[in-house]
């Protein structure tokens, strides 16, 4: 035997014990602080972060708006959505935390959610 070699008995030897890292190594790792995340979006009311969208309160981002051509007619299901007519051009953008299947669409002074599948996004 060599001095310093770990010798265990059959009762304490298990695959989990043999592969688990020593507790000393975990104690020497630097602590990572945990910061609570609050869903707030600069320039956007808290209602959007909570999932309630009032299109009249949403401001477009300073950059990141795109033009889109509407592929199919779309009838708005409620006042948060924008009705669309095929072949019209609208401006669209997304908001952080928003469902990726939807964008905010603007046509003149009208604004609302529009489904991405009804749009051809242009550069």
C-alpha positions as a Markdown table, in Angstrom:
| # | Residue | x | y | z |
|---|---|---|---|---|
| 1 | Unk | 0.0 | 0.0 | 0.0 |
| 2 | Unk | 0.9 | 3.6 | -0.6 |
| 3 | Unk | 0.5 | 6.1 | 2.1 |
| 4 | Unk | -2.2 | 8.6 | 1.2 |
| 5 | Unk | -4.1 | 6.2 | -1.0 |
| 6 | Unk | -7.8 | 6.1 | -0.2 |
| 7 | Unk | -8.9 | 2.7 | 0.9 |
| 8 | Unk | -12.6 | 2.2 | 1.5 |
| 9 | Unk | -14.6 | -0.7 | 2.7 |
| 10 | Unk | -17.2 | -2.6 | 0.7 |
| 11 | Unk | -20.1 | -1.1 | 2.7 |
| 12 | Unk | -19.2 | 2.5 | 1.8 |
| 13 | Unk | -18.1 | 1.9 | -1.7 |
| 14 | Unk | -20.8 | 2.7 | -4.2 |
| 15 | Unk | -20.8 | 4.2 | -7.7 |
| 16 | Unk | -22.4 | 7.4 | -6.5 |
| 17 | Unk | -19.8 | 7.8 | -3.7 |
| 18 | Unk | -17.0 | 7.1 | -6.1 |
| 19 | Unk | -18.1 | 9.7 | -8.7 |
| 20 | Unk | -19.5 | 12.5 | -6.5 |
| 21 | Unk | -17.2 | 15.5 | -6.1 |
| 22 | Unk | -15.7 | 16.1 | -2.7 |
| 23 | Unk | -17.5 | 18.7 | -0.6 |
| 24 | Unk | -14.2 | 20.6 | -0.2 |
| 25 | Unk | -14.2 | 21.4 | -3.9 |
| 26 | Unk | -17.7 | 22.8 | -3.8 |
| 27 | Unk | -16.9 | 25.0 | -0.8 |
| 28 | Unk | -13.9 | 26.5 | -2.6 |
| 29 | Unk | -15.9 | 27.6 | -5.7 |
| 30 | Unk | -16.8 | 31.3 | -5.8 |
| 31 | Unk | -20.3 | 32.1 | -4.7 |
| 32 | Unk | -22.5 | 33.5 | -7.5 |
| 33 | Unk | -25.0 | 36.0 | -6.3 |
| 34 | Unk | -28.6 | 35.5 | -7.2 |
| 35 | Unk | -30.4 | 38.6 | -8.4 |
| 36 | Unk | -34.2 | 38.5 | -8.6 |
| 37 | Unk | -35.5 | 39.3 | -12.0 |
| 38 | Unk | -38.5 | 41.7 | -12.2 |
| 39 | Unk | -40.2 | 41.8 | -15.6 |
| 40 | Unk | -40.0 | 45.5 | -16.4 |
| 41 | Unk | -39.4 | 46.8 | -19.9 |
| 42 | Unk | -38.1 | 50.4 | -20.4 |
| 43 | Unk | -40.7 | 52.5 | -22.2 |
| 44 | Unk | -43.4 | 49.9 | -21.9 |
| 45 | Unk | -46.1 | 49.8 | -19.3 |
| 46 | Unk | -46.0 | 47.0 | -16.7 |
| 47 | Unk | -49.3 | 45.7 | -18.2 |
| 48 | Unk | -47.3 | 44.4 | -21.2 |
| 49 | Unk | -44.8 | 42.5 | -19.0 |
| 50 | Unk | -47.8 | 40.9 | -17.2 |
| 51 | Unk | -49.3 | 39.7 | -20.4 |
| 52 | Unk | -52.0 | 42.3 | -20.9 |
| 53 | Unk | -51.4 | 44.4 | -24.0 |
| 54 | Unk | -53.0 | 47.7 | -24.5 |
| 55 | Unk | -51.7 | 48.6 | -28.0 |
| 56 | Unk | -52.3 | 52.3 | -27.5 |
| 57 | Unk | -49.8 | 52.3 | -24.6 |
| 58 | Unk | -47.0 | 50.5 | -26.4 |
| 59 | Unk | -44.3 | 52.6 | -28.0 |
| 60 | Unk | -42.2 | 51.2 | -30.8 |
| 61 | Unk | -38.5 | 50.5 | -30.1 |
| 62 | Unk | -36.0 | 53.1 | -31.2 |
| 63 | Unk | -34.6 | 50.5 | -33.7 |
| 64 | Unk | -35.8 | 47.1 | -34.7 |
| 65 | Unk | -39.0 | 48.0 | -36.7 |
| 66 | Unk | -39.5 | 46.2 | -40.0 |
| 67 | Unk | -41.9 | 46.5 | -42.9 |
| 68 | Unk | -44.1 | 43.5 | -43.6 |
| 69 | Unk | -46.5 | 42.5 | -46.4 |
| 70 | Unk | -49.7 | 40.9 | -45.2 |
| 71 | Unk | -50.2 | 37.5 | -46.9 |
| 72 | Unk | -53.8 | 36.8 | -45.9 |
| 73 | Unk | -56.8 | 38.7 | -44.5 |
| 74 | Unk | -57.0 | 38.5 | -40.7 |
| 75 | Unk | -60.0 | 39.4 | -38.6 |
| 76 | Unk | -59.0 | 40.7 | -35.1 |
| 77 | Unk | -60.3 | 38.6 | -32.3 |
| 78 | Unk | -60.3 | 41.5 | -29.8 |
| 79 | Unk | -59.3 | 45.1 | -29.3 |
| 80 | Unk | -55.6 | 44.1 | -28.7 |
| 81 | Unk | -55.2 | 42.7 | -32.2 |
| 82 | Unk | -55.0 | 44.5 | -35.5 |
| 83 | Unk | -57.2 | 43.4 | -38.4 |
| 84 | Unk | -55.3 | 42.9 | -41.6 |
| 85 | Unk | -56.0 | 42.9 | -45.4 |
| 86 | Unk | -54.0 | 40.8 | -47.8 |
| 87 | Unk | -51.2 | 42.7 | -49.7 |
| 88 | Unk | -51.2 | 45.7 | -47.4 |
| 89 | Unk | -47.9 | 47.0 | -45.9 |
| 90 | Unk | -47.5 | 47.5 | -42.2 |
| 91 | Unk | -44.7 | 48.2 | -39.7 |
| 92 | Unk | -44.0 | 45.5 | -37.2 |
| 93 | Unk | -41.8 | 45.0 | -34.1 |
| 94 | Unk | -41.5 | 42.7 | -31.2 |
| 95 | Unk | -41.4 | 43.4 | -27.5 |
| 96 | Unk | -39.3 | 41.5 | -24.9 |
| 97 | Unk | -41.2 | 38.7 | -23.3 |
| 98 | Unk | -43.9 | 38.7 | -26.0 |
| 99 | Unk | -45.1 | 35.4 | -27.6 |
| 100 | Unk | -42.8 | 34.8 | -30.5 |
| 101 | Unk | -45.8 | 33.9 | -32.7 |
| 102 | Unk | -47.0 | 37.4 | -32.6 |
| 103 | Unk | -45.7 | 40.9 | -33.4 |
| 104 | Unk | -47.0 | 44.4 | -32.8 |
| 105 | Unk | -48.2 | 45.8 | -36.1 |
| 106 | Unk | -48.8 | 49.5 | -37.0 |
| 107 | Unk | -50.9 | 50.9 | -39.8 |
| 108 | Unk | -51.2 | 54.7 | -39.6 |
| 109 | Unk | -52.5 | 55.4 | -36.1 |
| 110 | Unk | -53.8 | 51.9 | -35.6 |
| 111 | Unk | -51.8 | 49.5 | -33.5 |
| 112 | Unk | -52.2 | 45.9 | -32.3 |
| 113 | Unk | -50.9 | 42.3 | -32.2 |
| 114 | Unk | -50.6 | 40.5 | -35.5 |
| 115 | Unk | -49.8 | 36.8 | -36.1 |
| 116 | Unk | -46.4 | 36.2 | -37.7 |
| 117 | Unk | -47.7 | 33.5 | -40.0 |
| 118 | Unk | -49.8 | 36.0 | -41.8 |
| 119 | Unk | -46.8 | 38.2 | -42.7 |
| 120 | Unk | -43.9 | 38.3 | -45.1 |
| 121 | Unk | -41.2 | 40.2 | -43.2 |
| 122 | Unk | -39.2 | 42.5 | -45.5 |
| 123 | Unk | -35.7 | 43.8 | -44.9 |
